[in-house]
Amino acid sequence: MSVEAPLRPVPVTILTGFLGAGKTTLLNRILHADHGLRVAVLVNDFGSINIDTQLVVGVEGETISLANGCICCSIRGDLLKTALILLDREEPPEYLIIEASGVSDPWAVAETFDLPELRRFFHLDSVITVVDVEYVRKQQYYEDLIIHQISAADVVVLSKVDLVSAEQRADVEQWVRQIVPRARILPAIHGDVPMSLLLGVGRYKLDVQPPVVSRLHAHDHDHEHGPHCDHDHDHHHDHTTEFSSWSYVNHRPFALKKLRTVLQDLPETIFRAKGIIYLAETPGRRAILQIVGVRITVSVGEPWGDTPPGTQMVFLGIPGGLNGDALQKAFDSCLTDVPAQEQVVGQQSWFRRVFGGT
């Protein structure tokens, strides 16, 4: 395809971080801020339903959802093609944000945009890694991946700092500093960070190597993962061997009390879930489900409008940690055709019982 190069290369920010860290929240902040830029967004999500695309509220015209898979693996070609097509629009973007999935390798995406043939079109402005200060040190099974994502950043946003003590926040900040000493570290509550510290940061430096992971935690590894690693784990890596994914879709409403019980009793092998749910208690509005670690939130969102009401949820867990038949049976038991007497407004927050919640 032939695309005319812009007068100046379009700056690119890669937004990365582990599952549930708060990337979409930060993205919404960026897109709704008063920065005066035409921002185009590439949103990709790991799992069989592109939930994140639906959760980016109010910017559907500037958000492009790619095919399922990891940005740095199976759809790298689509990413480049889509980015170039954006430049051919009547009003091309002045800034490009790539929201990488929670299992992506940002080093591979950064290398892509540093290719010599693309430098006329794009320049990599920054890699922002979002870190959940409450939960990040509890993800031992995926610590290598999380360290790898942090090591790519020149900006690290510490999310959910309001949910932890000053001591825990300082501990996580020191740990991040060990991984990426050069990065600017910014605390955030609900993604509230000054835009001047996120966009237009400067030209990203790709010549920094990731740290040796074994120096940063107790596990022992016989190699390090870097942007120029000599084995091909970046491009043909099958994330289904590291994560289990299960999806639920239904067009009947849930009874909230039954749904709460099922969600609170989810097995601890499930560490992340999100989705849009149809509640009998608020039939005219979509509800948004978020589960990260121990915390469950269900918040009432926008009216369904012309969209038929229905539930779409994605659950992620460790390999072999999702019993699809049991989950299907549990969620089907929450369905109801009886109009609810009570109404739900605002946000409901619960804790999972497997972690000691009530």
Residue frames as qw, qx, qy, qz and C-alpha x, y, z in Angstrom:
[[0.000, 0.888, 0.459, 0.000, 0.00, 0.00, 0.00],
 [0.418, 0.337, -0.004, 0.843, 1.14, 3.54, -0.74],
 [0.323, -0.852, -0.384, 0.148, 0.77, 6.11, 2.04],
 [0.314, 0.744, -0.115, 0.579, 2.15, 9.62, 1.87],
 [0.554, -0.195, -0.504, 0.633, 4.44, 10.40, 4.79],
 [0.186, -0.922, -0.333, 0.061, 3.23, 13.20, 7.10],
 [0.230, 0.875, -0.207, 0.373, 5.13, 16.47, 7.33],
 [0.126, -0.575, 0.695, -0.413, 6.37, 15.31, 10.72],
 [0.420, -0.034, -0.907, 0.010, 6.39, 11.74, 12.04],
 [0.620, -0.547, -0.198, -0.527, 3.39, 10.98, 14.26],
 [0.091, -0.453, 0.753, -0.468, 4.39, 10.36, 17.89],
 [0.755, -0.167, -0.587, -0.240, 3.47, 6.93, 19.28],
 [0.327, -0.462, 0.632, -0.529, 2.88, 5.94, 22.90],
 [0.599, -0.063, -0.791, -0.109, 2.69, 2.29, 23.88],
 [0.520, -0.454, 0.330, -0.644, 0.50, 1.73, 26.95],
 [0.663, 0.085, -0.744, -0.002, 1.34, -1.56, 28.65],
 [0.328, -0.373, 0.604, -0.623, 1.01, -3.35, 31.97],
 [0.025, -0.038, -0.998, 0.047, -0.22, -6.66, 33.35],
 [0.305, -0.469, -0.719, -0.412, -3.86, -7.74, 33.27],
 [0.435, -0.749, -0.500, 0.002, -6.02, -5.52, 35.48],
 [0.512, -0.137, -0.202, 0.824, -3.34, -2.93, 36.17],
 [0.044, 0.769, 0.348, -0.535, -5.56, -0.03, 35.06],
 [0.328, -0.051, 0.502, 0.799, -4.55, 0.63, 31.44],
 [0.043, 0.592, 0.660, 0.461, -8.06, 1.29, 30.15],
 [0.280, -0.847, -0.367, 0.265, -8.76, 3.71, 33.01],
 [0.359, -0.537, 0.206, 0.735, -5.62, 5.67, 32.17],
 [0.259, 0.203, 0.651, 0.685, -6.45, 5.56, 28.46],
 [0.047, -0.782, -0.597, -0.172, -9.86, 7.08, 29.11],
 [0.327, -0.792, -0.113, 0.504, -8.21, 9.87, 31.09],
 [0.359, -0.257, 0.442, 0.781, -5.86, 10.61, 28.21],
 [0.157, 0.385, 0.706, 0.573, -8.60, 10.63, 25.59],
 [0.157, -0.833, -0.518, -0.117, -10.93, 12.87, 27.58],
 [0.448, -0.547, -0.099, 0.700, -8.23, 15.34, 28.66],
 [0.283, 0.939, 0.127, -0.151, -7.96, 18.84, 27.23],
 [0.586, -0.389, 0.421, 0.573, -4.77, 18.32, 25.21],
 [0.363, 0.744, -0.095, -0.552, -6.08, 19.56, 21.86],
 [0.047, -0.392, 0.833, 0.387, -4.74, 16.57, 19.89],
 [0.842, 0.170, -0.213, -0.466, -6.45, 14.23, 17.42],
 [0.304, -0.421, 0.845, -0.131, -5.61, 10.97, 19.14],
 [0.802, 0.135, -0.441, -0.379, -6.10, 7.64, 17.39],
 [0.529, -0.432, 0.661, -0.312, -6.15, 4.49, 19.50],
 [0.639, 0.177, -0.718, -0.210, -5.36, 0.88, 18.73],
 [0.601, -0.370, 0.498, -0.504, -7.03, -1.33, 21.34],
 [0.659, 0.172, -0.717, -0.150, -6.31, -5.02, 21.59],
 [0.598, -0.444, 0.454, -0.490, -7.34, -7.47, 24.28],
 [0.184, 0.234, -0.954, -0.026, -6.36, -11.03, 25.08],
 [0.396, 0.218, 0.759, -0.468, -9.36, -13.35, 25.23],
 [0.254, 0.321, 0.824, 0.393, -12.18, -14.35, 22.92],
 [0.057, 0.873, 0.471, 0.114, -14.20, -11.11, 23.35],
 [0.394, 0.320, -0.070, 0.859, -12.76, -7.62, 22.77],
 [0.324, -0.757, -0.531, 0.198, -14.23, -6.19, 25.97],
 [0.378, -0.430, -0.054, 0.818, -11.79, -3.26, 26.16],
 [0.103, 0.230, 0.479, 0.841, -13.07, -1.76, 22.92],
 [0.301, -0.668, -0.590, -0.340, -16.54, -1.48, 24.44],
 [0.519, -0.665, -0.359, 0.399, -15.23, -0.01, 27.67],
 [0.330, -0.094, 0.109, 0.933, -13.45, 2.90, 25.95],
 [0.144, 0.725, 0.629, -0.241, -16.47, 5.11, 26.39],
 [0.172, 0.900, 0.179, -0.357, -17.32, 7.81, 23.90],
 [0.008, -0.711, 0.510, 0.484, -14.43, 7.46, 21.46],
 [0.801, 0.187, 0.569, 0.012, -15.64, 4.62, 19.24],
 [0.600, 0.798, 0.042, -0.031, -14.87, 6.62, 16.09],
 [0.190, 0.827, -0.517, 0.112, -11.19, 6.87, 16.97],
 [0.533, -0.410, 0.725, -0.152, -10.77, 3.40, 18.44],
 [0.693, 0.357, -0.530, -0.333, -9.84, 0.45, 16.24],
 [0.756, -0.326, 0.531, -0.200, -10.18, -3.06, 17.60],
 [0.314, 0.498, -0.755, -0.289, -7.83, -5.52, 15.92],
 [0.825, -0.033, -0.524, -0.209, -8.21, -9.31, 15.58],
 [0.781, -0.602, 0.120, -0.115, -7.81, -11.34, 18.78],
 [0.874, 0.137, -0.171, 0.434, -4.28, -12.13, 19.87],
 [0.525, -0.655, -0.038, 0.543, -1.26, -10.40, 21.35],
 [0.287, 0.935, -0.069, -0.197, -0.02, -7.19, 19.72],
 [0.104, -0.739, 0.631, 0.214, 3.56, -8.38, 19.64],
 [0.468, -0.109, 0.867, 0.129, 2.82, -11.84, 18.27],
 [0.451, 0.361, 0.790, 0.207, 0.12, -12.94, 15.87],
 [0.288, 0.857, 0.424, 0.055, -1.11, -9.49, 14.75],
 [0.385, -0.538, 0.165, 0.731, 2.08, -7.47, 14.35],
 [0.252, 0.176, 0.608, 0.732, 1.41, -7.25, 10.62],
 [0.082, -0.748, -0.614, -0.239, -2.13, -6.00, 11.19],
 [0.361, -0.758, -0.211, 0.500, -0.85, -3.42, 13.66],
 [0.315, -0.309, 0.345, 0.828, 1.47, -1.84, 11.09],
 [0.100, 0.379, 0.695, 0.602, -1.10, -1.94, 8.32],
 [0.194, -0.803, -0.564, -0.001, -3.75, -0.35, 10.54],
 [0.366, -0.665, -0.062, 0.648, -1.38, 2.34, 11.78],
 [0.243, -0.112, 0.478, 0.836, -0.49, 3.30, 8.20],
 [0.007, -0.578, -0.711, -0.400, -4.15, 3.32, 7.14],
 [0.254, -0.792, -0.413, 0.372, -4.82, 5.83, 9.90],
 [0.285, -0.467, 0.195, 0.814, -2.35, 8.23, 8.28],
 [0.112, 0.161, 0.677, 0.709, -4.29, 8.05, 5.03],
 [0.003, 0.700, 0.688, -0.191, -7.49, 9.42, 6.60],
 [0.176, 0.810, 0.259, 0.496, -8.87, 12.81, 5.59],
 [0.266, -0.845, 0.269, -0.379, -7.92, 14.04, 9.07],
 [0.753, 0.139, -0.587, 0.263, -4.96, 11.89, 10.08],
 [0.667, -0.689, -0.248, 0.138, -4.15, 11.52, 13.76],
 [0.125, 0.858, -0.345, 0.360, -1.70, 13.81, 15.46],
 [0.242, -0.488, 0.767, -0.339, -0.92, 11.17, 18.07],
 [0.774, 0.017, -0.571, -0.273, -1.17, 7.38, 18.17],
 [0.436, -0.444, 0.650, -0.436, -1.72, 5.33, 21.34],
 [0.656, 0.080, -0.727, -0.188, -1.42, 1.56, 21.34],
 [0.632, -0.439, 0.422, -0.479, -3.07, -0.09, 24.33],
 [0.386, 0.300, -0.870, -0.058, -1.23, -3.40, 24.46],
 [0.812, -0.357, -0.370, -0.276, -2.92, -6.41, 25.98],
 [0.567, -0.724, 0.325, -0.219, -1.95, -7.46, 29.48],
 [0.890, -0.184, 0.368, 0.196, 0.16, -10.33, 28.14],
 [0.621, 0.763, -0.031, 0.176, 2.05, -8.34, 25.49],
 [0.706, -0.270, 0.061, 0.652, 5.76, -7.74, 25.22],
 [0.156, 0.952, 0.107, -0.239, 6.19, -3.97, 24.70],
 [0.372, -0.546, 0.534, 0.528, 9.83, -4.44, 23.58],
 [0.451, 0.221, 0.756, 0.419, 8.65, -6.14, 20.39],
 [0.225, 0.864, 0.449, 0.040, 6.13, -3.38, 19.62],
 [0.189, -0.887, 0.158, 0.391, 8.78, -0.72, 20.31],
 [0.454, -0.272, 0.653, 0.541, 11.20, -2.42, 17.93],
 [0.427, 0.553, 0.671, 0.249, 8.53, -2.46, 15.23],
 [0.130, 0.962, 0.238, -0.010, 8.05, 1.30, 15.32],
 [0.312, -0.782, 0.366, 0.396, 11.81, 1.83, 15.30],
 [0.745, 0.228, 0.509, 0.366, 12.21, 0.12, 11.92],
 [0.257, -0.293, 0.274, 0.879, 14.09, 2.41, 9.47],
 [0.024, 0.307, 0.678, 0.667, 11.32, 2.26, 6.86],
 [0.248, -0.736, -0.626, -0.066, 8.75, 3.54, 9.38],
 [0.399, -0.415, -0.249, 0.779, 10.71, 6.48, 10.77],
 [0.017, 0.169, 0.324, 0.931, 9.25, 8.82, 8.12],
 [0.431, -0.485, -0.564, -0.511, 5.77, 8.02, 9.42],
 [0.693, -0.671, -0.230, -0.131, 6.11, 7.48, 13.20],
 [0.314, 0.473, -0.631, 0.529, 8.43, 8.11, 16.07],
 [0.645, -0.423, -0.625, 0.116, 8.16, 6.27, 19.37],
 [0.132, -0.752, 0.136, -0.631, 7.53, 8.94, 21.99],
 [0.299, -0.449, 0.655, -0.529, 7.17, 6.82, 25.12],
 [0.573, -0.168, -0.795, -0.102, 6.33, 3.47, 26.68],
 [0.413, -0.431, 0.338, -0.728, 4.02, 3.82, 29.68],
 [0.482, -0.090, -0.870, 0.051, 3.72, 0.83, 31.99],
 [0.549, -0.519, 0.048, -0.654, 0.86, 0.77, 34.49],
 [0.386, 0.105, -0.854, 0.334, 1.59, -1.10, 37.74],
 [0.635, -0.585, -0.316, -0.394, -1.10, -2.13, 40.23],
 [0.063, 0.550, -0.634, 0.539, 0.59, -1.36, 43.57],
 [0.714, -0.297, 0.357, -0.523, -1.92, -3.43, 45.52],
 [0.953, 0.082, 0.224, -0.186, -1.57, -6.64, 43.56],
 [0.574, 0.698, -0.426, -0.044, 1.67, -6.61, 41.55],
 [0.003, -0.551, 0.802, -0.231, 3.87, -8.34, 44.14],
 [0.677, -0.048, 0.624, -0.386, 1.30, -11.12, 44.60],
 [0.819, 0.502, -0.062, -0.272, 1.58, -12.28, 40.98],
 [0.444, -0.562, 0.668, 0.201, 4.50, -14.66, 41.47],
 [0.750, 0.256, 0.598, 0.122, 3.37, -16.98, 38.69],
 [0.531, 0.742, 0.275, 0.303, 3.70, -14.13, 36.15],
 [0.370, -0.831, 0.066, 0.410, 6.46, -12.11, 37.76],
 [0.536, -0.118, 0.495, 0.673, 8.86, -12.60, 34.84],
 [0.250, 0.616, 0.563, 0.491, 6.34, -11.13, 32.39],
 [0.198, -0.943, -0.264, 0.044, 5.54, -8.20, 34.69],
 [0.502, -0.617, 0.238, 0.557, 9.23, -7.38, 35.18],
 [0.475, 0.163, 0.570, 0.651, 9.71, -7.56, 31.42],
 [0.100, 0.807, 0.481, 0.327, 6.89, -5.07, 30.87],
 [0.345, -0.905, -0.074, 0.236, 8.21, -2.68, 33.51],
 [0.612, -0.353, 0.335, 0.624, 11.73, -2.85, 32.11],
 [0.418, 0.443, 0.510, 0.607, 10.55, -1.38, 28.79],
 [0.064, -0.908, -0.413, -0.031, 9.08, 1.77, 30.34],
 [0.355, 0.267, -0.167, 0.880, 10.33, 5.31, 30.46],
 [0.387, -0.336, 0.181, -0.839, 7.18, 6.24, 32.41],
 [0.325, -0.205, -0.915, 0.120, 5.71, 3.98, 35.13],
 [0.439, -0.427, -0.035, -0.789, 2.27, 4.83, 36.51],
 [0.108, -0.035, -0.904, 0.412, 1.63, 3.36, 39.97],
 [0.454, -0.365, -0.404, -0.706, -2.13, 2.80, 39.98],
 [0.710, -0.505, -0.453, -0.192, -4.49, 2.30, 42.94],
 [0.361, 0.290, -0.539, 0.704, -2.15, 4.00, 45.42],
 [0.444, -0.403, 0.173, -0.781, -5.22, 4.87, 47.51],
 [0.903, -0.192, -0.246, -0.294, -5.77, 1.18, 48.27],
 [0.828, 0.008, -0.397, 0.395, -2.42, 0.51, 49.99],
 [0.522, -0.787, -0.084, 0.319, -0.41, 1.79, 52.92],
 [0.155, 0.933, -0.316, -0.075, 2.46, 4.25, 52.49],
 [0.485, -0.505, 0.704, 0.115, 4.85, 1.42, 53.37],
 [0.726, 0.258, 0.626, 0.122, 3.52, -0.90, 50.64],
 [0.474, 0.875, 0.095, -0.009, 3.59, 1.89, 48.09],
 [0.090, -0.858, 0.495, 0.100, 7.22, 2.69, 48.97],
 [0.639, -0.237, 0.722, 0.119, 8.13, -1.01, 48.72],
 [0.700, 0.528, 0.468, 0.110, 6.64, -1.31, 45.23],
 [0.276, 0.954, -0.108, -0.034, 8.27, 1.93, 44.11],
 [0.324, -0.692, 0.629, 0.142, 11.67, 0.70, 45.28],
 [0.705, 0.070, 0.694, 0.130, 11.12, -2.62, 43.44],
 [0.576, 0.773, 0.259, 0.051, 10.20, -0.75, 40.24],
 [0.004, 0.936, -0.338, -0.101, 13.29, 1.43, 40.66],
 [0.571, -0.388, 0.696, 0.196, 15.46, -1.71, 40.73],
 [0.687, 0.379, 0.599, 0.160, 13.98, -2.86, 37.44],
 [0.425, 0.667, 0.313, 0.525, 14.05, 0.43, 35.54],
 [0.434, -0.484, -0.236, 0.722, 16.14, 3.11, 37.30],
 [0.187, 0.028, 0.302, 0.935, 15.79, 5.58, 34.39],
 [0.112, -0.568, -0.703, -0.413, 11.98, 5.73, 34.43],
 [0.221, -0.267, 0.198, -0.917, 9.81, 8.54, 35.74],
 [0.219, -0.320, -0.911, 0.145, 7.44, 7.08, 38.36],
 [0.280, -0.252, -0.054, -0.925, 4.01, 8.70, 38.75],
 [0.121, 0.222, 0.875, -0.412, 1.40, 7.78, 41.41],
 [0.324, -0.134, -0.432, -0.831, -2.22, 7.70, 40.29],
 [0.320, 0.260, 0.771, -0.485, -5.74, 7.27, 41.63],
 [0.568, 0.614, 0.514, -0.189, -8.26, 6.28, 38.93],
 [0.650, 0.383, 0.363, 0.547, -5.70, 7.14, 36.24],
 [0.005, 0.991, 0.136, 0.018, -5.48, 10.81, 37.27],
 [0.669, -0.263, 0.190, 0.669, -2.03, 11.89, 36.02],
 [0.124, 0.785, -0.082, -0.601, -1.05, 15.27, 34.48],
 [0.814, 0.539, 0.215, 0.031, -1.14, 14.90, 30.69],
 [0.245, 0.897, -0.365, 0.037, 2.05, 16.92, 30.30],
 [0.381, -0.558, 0.735, -0.057, 3.90, 14.08, 32.04],
 [0.741, 0.122, 0.658, -0.054, 2.46, 11.40, 29.72],
 [0.666, 0.646, 0.338, 0.160, 2.20, 12.77, 26.16],
 [0.384, 0.865, -0.139, 0.292, 5.03, 14.36, 24.24],
 [0.745, -0.624, 0.133, 0.194, 7.61, 13.01, 26.68],
 [0.024, -0.759, 0.566, 0.322, 10.37, 12.80, 24.06],
 [0.709, 0.388, -0.540, -0.235, 11.97, 10.25, 21.78],
 [0.908, -0.349, 0.186, -0.138, 12.04, 6.81, 23.34],
 [0.067, 0.673, -0.735, -0.051, 15.44, 5.16, 23.75],
 [0.961, 0.049, -0.104, -0.252, 15.44, 1.57, 22.57],
 [0.566, 0.511, -0.598, 0.246, 19.09, 0.87, 23.29],
 [0.353, -0.469, 0.621, -0.519, 18.49, -0.06, 26.93],
 [0.483, 0.033, -0.867, -0.115, 18.48, -3.77, 27.71],
 [0.728, -0.529, -0.170, -0.401, 15.99, -5.34, 30.15],
 [0.305, -0.624, 0.655, -0.298, 17.42, -6.50, 33.49],
 [0.384, 0.103, -0.918, -0.005, 18.31, -10.08, 34.23],
 [0.637, -0.470, -0.268, -0.549, 15.09, -11.28, 35.80],
 [0.803, -0.231, -0.511, 0.201, 16.75, -13.68, 38.24],
 [0.343, 0.158, -0.392, 0.839, 18.38, -10.77, 40.04],
 [0.284, -0.303, 0.025, -0.909, 15.02, -9.31, 40.96],
 [0.797, -0.294, 0.094, -0.519, 13.23, -12.25, 42.56],
 [0.578, -0.446, 0.673, -0.122, 13.91, -15.59, 44.10],
 [0.916, 0.295, 0.263, -0.073, 13.27, -17.77, 41.04],
 [0.416, -0.480, 0.585, 0.504, 16.22, -18.99, 38.98],
 [0.712, 0.658, 0.155, -0.189, 16.35, -18.57, 35.21],
 [0.724, -0.161, 0.422, 0.521, 18.93, -19.56, 32.65],
 [0.360, 0.336, 0.394, 0.776, 18.36, -16.66, 30.26],
 [0.053, 0.504, 0.290, -0.812, 17.15, -13.09, 30.07],
 [0.400, 0.661, 0.604, 0.195, 14.48, -11.69, 27.77],
 [0.161, -0.548, 0.079, 0.817, 15.65, -8.63, 25.88],
 [0.534, 0.687, 0.071, -0.487, 14.64, -6.82, 22.72],
 [0.473, 0.624, -0.578, -0.228, 17.46, -8.53, 20.83],
 [0.686, -0.278, 0.650, -0.174, 17.13, -11.96, 22.45],
 [0.154, 0.414, -0.773, -0.454, 18.47, -14.64, 20.11],
 [0.095, 0.212, 0.970, 0.069, 15.52, -17.00, 20.42],
 [0.177, -0.254, -0.477, -0.822, 12.10, -16.45, 18.89],
 [0.108, -0.422, -0.819, 0.373, 9.85, -16.13, 21.91],
 [0.125, 0.370, 0.153, -0.908, 8.53, -12.70, 20.94],
 [0.356, 0.261, -0.408, -0.799, 6.97, -13.49, 17.60],
 [0.625, -0.044, -0.682, -0.376, 5.50, -16.99, 17.82],
 [0.012, -0.112, 0.804, -0.584, 4.77, -17.27, 21.52],
 [0.450, -0.405, -0.688, -0.400, 1.55, -19.14, 22.35],
 [0.187, -0.355, 0.439, -0.804, 0.07, -17.33, 25.34],
 [0.816, -0.244, -0.193, -0.488, -2.57, -20.01, 25.73],
 [0.780, 0.017, -0.563, 0.273, 0.14, -22.18, 27.30],
 [0.273, 0.120, -0.491, 0.819, 0.65, -19.54, 30.02],
 [0.344, 0.052, 0.301, -0.888, -2.94, -18.38, 30.54],
 [0.102, 0.395, 0.907, 0.103, -6.34, -19.98, 30.52],
 [0.224, 0.088, -0.053, -0.969, -9.18, -17.93, 29.07],
 [0.053, 0.420, 0.905, 0.031, -12.92, -18.56, 29.29],
 [0.163, -0.055, -0.130, -0.976, -15.80, -16.42, 28.05],
 [0.136, 0.458, 0.835, -0.272, -19.48, -16.20, 28.90],
 [0.172, -0.022, -0.312, -0.934, -22.20, -14.71, 26.69],
 [0.004, 0.475, 0.876, -0.087, -25.92, -14.58, 27.42],
 [0.076, -0.346, -0.272, -0.895, -28.84, -12.30, 26.55],
 [0.537, -0.654, -0.506, -0.165, -30.94, -12.99, 29.67],
 [0.118, -0.787, 0.291, -0.532, -30.47, -10.81, 32.78],
 [0.488, 0.041, -0.748, 0.448, -28.66, -11.83, 35.96],
 [0.546, -0.782, -0.257, -0.156, -30.12, -11.60, 39.46],
 [0.165, 0.788, -0.420, 0.419, -27.54, -9.51, 41.29],
 [0.621, -0.565, 0.451, -0.302, -27.60, -11.37, 44.64],
 [0.969, 0.049, 0.236, 0.056, -27.00, -14.73, 42.96],
 [0.646, 0.668, -0.159, 0.334, -24.32, -13.23, 40.73],
 [0.165, -0.812, 0.434, -0.354, -22.53, -11.75, 43.75],
 [0.825, -0.363, 0.413, -0.127, -22.37, -15.17, 45.41],
 [0.915, 0.321, 0.130, 0.205, -20.92, -16.82, 42.29],
 [0.399, 0.795, -0.238, 0.391, -18.35, -14.06, 41.81],
 [0.373, -0.745, 0.448, -0.322, -17.25, -14.15, 45.45],
 [0.852, -0.236, 0.464, -0.065, -16.81, -17.92, 45.26],
 [0.715, 0.645, -0.271, -0.021, -14.67, -17.97, 42.11],
 [0.919, -0.201, -0.038, 0.337, -11.58, -20.18, 42.53],
 [0.316, -0.833, 0.206, 0.406, -8.30, -18.46, 43.34],
 [0.604, 0.006, 0.567, 0.560, -6.82, -19.79, 40.07],
 [0.272, 0.770, 0.410, 0.406, -8.79, -16.99, 38.37],
 [0.439, -0.367, -0.171, 0.802, -6.91, -13.74, 38.79],
 [0.069, 0.263, -0.164, -0.948, -8.67, -11.43, 36.32],
 [0.218, 0.527, 0.806, 0.161, -12.16, -10.97, 34.91],
 [0.102, 0.359, 0.033, -0.927, -14.00, -8.16, 33.20],
 [0.111, 0.348, 0.836, 0.409, -17.04, -7.64, 31.13],
 [0.345, -0.101, -0.056, -0.931, -20.35, -5.96, 30.44],
 [0.032, -0.213, -0.960, 0.178, -23.27, -7.52, 32.28],
 [0.389, -0.366, -0.415, -0.736, -27.06, -7.35, 32.00],
 [0.049, -0.066, -0.789, 0.609, -28.72, -7.03, 35.43],
 [0.183, -0.607, -0.741, -0.221, -32.41, -7.45, 36.23],
 [0.318, -0.686, -0.396, 0.521, -31.98, -4.70, 38.82],
 [0.020, 0.686, -0.140, -0.714, -30.89, -2.15, 36.20],
 [0.683, 0.342, 0.619, 0.182, -32.30, -3.43, 32.89],
 [0.397, 0.903, 0.164, -0.004, -32.01, -0.10, 31.07],
 [0.050, 0.897, -0.440, 0.003, -28.28, 0.34, 31.65],
 [0.825, 0.254, -0.463, 0.203, -25.24, -1.79, 31.14],
 [0.625, -0.748, 0.221, -0.011, -23.22, -2.75, 34.20],
 [0.521, 0.658, -0.518, 0.163, -19.45, -3.10, 34.08],
 [0.911, -0.408, 0.020, 0.048, -17.67, -5.92, 35.90],
 [0.364, 0.705, -0.540, 0.279, -14.04, -5.72, 36.99],
 [0.885, -0.462, 0.050, 0.028, -12.23, -8.36, 39.04],
 [0.449, 0.655, -0.508, 0.334, -8.56, -7.93, 39.91],
 [0.237, 0.229, -0.800, 0.501, -7.20, -10.30, 42.53],
 [0.082, -0.303, -0.825, 0.470, -9.34, -10.06, 45.65],
 [0.196, 0.387, 0.231, -0.871, -11.50, -7.10, 44.55],
 [0.199, 0.463, 0.794, 0.340, -14.80, -7.24, 42.66],
 [0.141, 0.392, 0.166, -0.894, -16.57, -4.13, 41.39],
 [0.218, 0.519, 0.758, 0.329, -19.85, -3.87, 39.51],
 [0.012, -0.414, -0.125, 0.902, -20.69, -0.33, 38.38],
 [0.447, 0.689, 0.559, -0.112, -23.74, 0.94, 36.53],
 [0.350, -0.170, 0.394, 0.833, -22.78, 2.49, 33.22],
 [0.233, 0.204, -0.273, -0.911, -24.41, 4.02, 30.15],
 [0.741, 0.284, 0.319, -0.518, -27.87, 3.15, 28.77],
 [0.658, 0.068, 0.700, 0.268, -27.95, 0.27, 26.29],
 [0.220, 0.525, -0.282, -0.773, -29.31, 2.59, 23.61],
 [0.749, 0.375, -0.278, -0.471, -29.67, 0.74, 20.32],
 [0.255, 0.371, -0.890, 0.067, -27.50, -2.15, 21.55],
 [0.793, -0.312, -0.420, -0.312, -29.50, -5.26, 22.56],
 [0.480, -0.673, 0.462, -0.321, -28.90, -5.94, 26.28],
 [0.955, 0.091, -0.279, 0.038, -26.65, -8.89, 27.06],
 [0.605, -0.713, 0.342, 0.094, -23.74, -10.16, 29.09],
 [0.778, 0.500, -0.296, 0.238, -20.20, -10.62, 27.79],
 [0.534, -0.776, 0.334, -0.041, -17.53, -11.63, 30.30],
 [0.719, 0.464, -0.481, 0.191, -13.94, -12.86, 30.00],
 [0.732, -0.645, 0.215, -0.050, -12.10, -14.75, 32.76],
 [0.558, 0.614, -0.521, 0.201, -8.34, -15.30, 32.86],
 [0.770, -0.570, 0.259, -0.125, -6.43, -17.69, 35.07],
 [0.237, -0.572, 0.765, 0.175, -3.38, -19.87, 35.38],
 [0.460, 0.232, -0.751, -0.413, -3.06, -22.81, 32.96],
 [0.434, -0.183, -0.882, -0.013, -5.65, -25.46, 33.79],
 [0.055, -0.141, -0.599, 0.786, -7.24, -23.16, 36.36],
 [0.466, 0.149, -0.005, -0.872, -10.58, -22.65, 34.58],
 [0.240, 0.207, 0.948, -0.013, -13.29, -25.31, 34.67],
 [0.198, -0.023, -0.373, -0.906, -15.53, -24.10, 31.87],
 [0.424, -0.373, -0.768, -0.302, -18.40, -26.52, 32.57],
 [0.378, -0.489, -0.617, 0.487, -18.53, -25.56, 36.25],
 [0.074, -0.265, -0.049, 0.960, -18.38, -21.84, 35.46],
 [0.266, -0.171, -0.580, -0.751, -21.10, -22.15, 32.82],
 [0.442, -0.473, -0.761, -0.037, -23.38, -23.95, 35.28],
 [0.320, -0.430, -0.452, 0.713, -22.68, -21.41, 38.04],
 [0.041, 0.198, -0.104, -0.974, -23.44, -18.35, 35.90],
 [0.321, -0.263, -0.702, -0.578, -26.47, -19.95, 34.25],
 [0.370, -0.487, -0.752, 0.244, -27.91, -20.42, 37.75],
 [0.144, -0.385, -0.250, 0.877, -27.89, -16.61, 38.16],
 [0.085, -0.158, -0.524, -0.833, -30.16, -15.96, 35.17],
 [0.170, 0.439, 0.707, -0.528, -33.69, -14.77, 35.78],
 [0.027, 0.408, 0.590, 0.696, -36.76, -13.73, 33.85],
 [0.302, -0.757, -0.563, 0.136, -38.44, -12.14, 36.87],
 [0.150, 0.780, -0.026, 0.607, -38.29, -8.33, 37.04],
 [0.481, -0.074, -0.564, 0.667, -36.32, -7.17, 40.06],
 [0.281, -0.855, -0.436, -0.011, -38.03, -5.20, 42.83],
 [0.447, -0.739, 0.060, 0.501, -34.84, -3.44, 43.89],
 [0.541, 0.823, -0.040, 0.168, -32.85, -1.05, 41.75],
 [0.758, -0.293, 0.055, 0.581, -29.05, -0.76, 41.66],
 [0.262, 0.953, -0.021, 0.152, -27.26, 2.55, 41.24],
 [0.191, -0.864, 0.464, -0.039, -23.64, 3.58, 41.42],
 [0.498, 0.465, -0.728, 0.073, -21.05, 0.96, 42.22],
 [0.899, -0.400, 0.047, -0.172, -21.03, -2.29, 44.21],
 [0.300, 0.633, -0.683, 0.205, -17.72, -3.48, 45.69],
 [0.923, -0.330, 0.066, -0.184, -17.08, -6.90, 47.21],
 [0.084, -0.633, 0.770, 0.010, -14.19, -9.17, 48.20],
 [0.752, 0.145, -0.598, -0.237, -13.70, -12.75, 47.08],
 [0.805, -0.513, 0.147, -0.259, -14.18, -15.34, 49.83],
 [0.940, 0.132, -0.160, 0.272, -11.28, -17.49, 48.70],
 [0.432, 0.437, -0.301, 0.729, -9.03, -14.63, 49.83],
 [0.289, -0.288, -0.643, 0.648, -10.90, -14.14, 53.10],
 [0.166, -0.128, -0.109, -0.972, -13.50, -11.62, 51.85],
 [0.170, 0.393, 0.821, -0.378, -17.15, -11.38, 52.84]]
